[in-house]
Amino acid sequence: MLKLVTANQSSYSRTPLQPRRVHTITDRFAKLIVRLLCDYIQRFLHRTIDDIDLIVLTHFHADHSSAVDKLRRLCHAPVAASAINRQLVTEEKILPKFGHFAGQVLSGVLGHHDLLLPASVQQIKLVDIWLNDVEGLPGHLDWRIIASVGHASESLCVYHPFSEELLCGDTLVALEGGSLLWRGGADRHQREEILHILRSLSIRYLYPGHGRPVLSLQPLSKVEFEW
Ligand SMILES: [Zn+2]
């Protein structure tokens, strides 16, 4: 996820006469997407890459973070991610080496949400700002962080109560037809807890890490489960 503001407009506000000033564009920073993102910002938004003022990682899986260093070099914006990463690295809680995909699946199936994938350790070195549950994003305090441990130990969602937008990373992904699939891990208790929190929010716009955005009054009323 990425935040863009103009130099003297650091806070978000929206009235019928005011165009939206903060754009949240993607939460996936793989190589091709970073290229498309730069094109989109320049050609469609008519902004410069330097207008990006914050890069937020919803988690460290490669499809969301593999080119974040490239983006950071281009825009010089800080990278922010869940503070749980810092804790896990300090405590050396790292999964033994599997292939990246196998590691992702194992961490989900076996419930090792207190362990980091070895590949994530490299990505962690790119993080400038650590984010804690419930706090606001630095410079965008009206965007709230919701820790959603499950898909990865460091998974987080970001919620904006005034515009009723939720960016949920891979905690939920959209399927064909607009229904949502829970990908937040197999721990039933944890799942109920996170879903309870998310369902208590007023959400009209839900942006999953994969699939189309869901525009609905109660997007979380019907959720399918992976296992
Ligand atoms: Zn993903």
Residues whose N, C-alpha, C, O or C-beta is under 5 A from the ligand:
A	BS01	ZN	D63 D170 G209
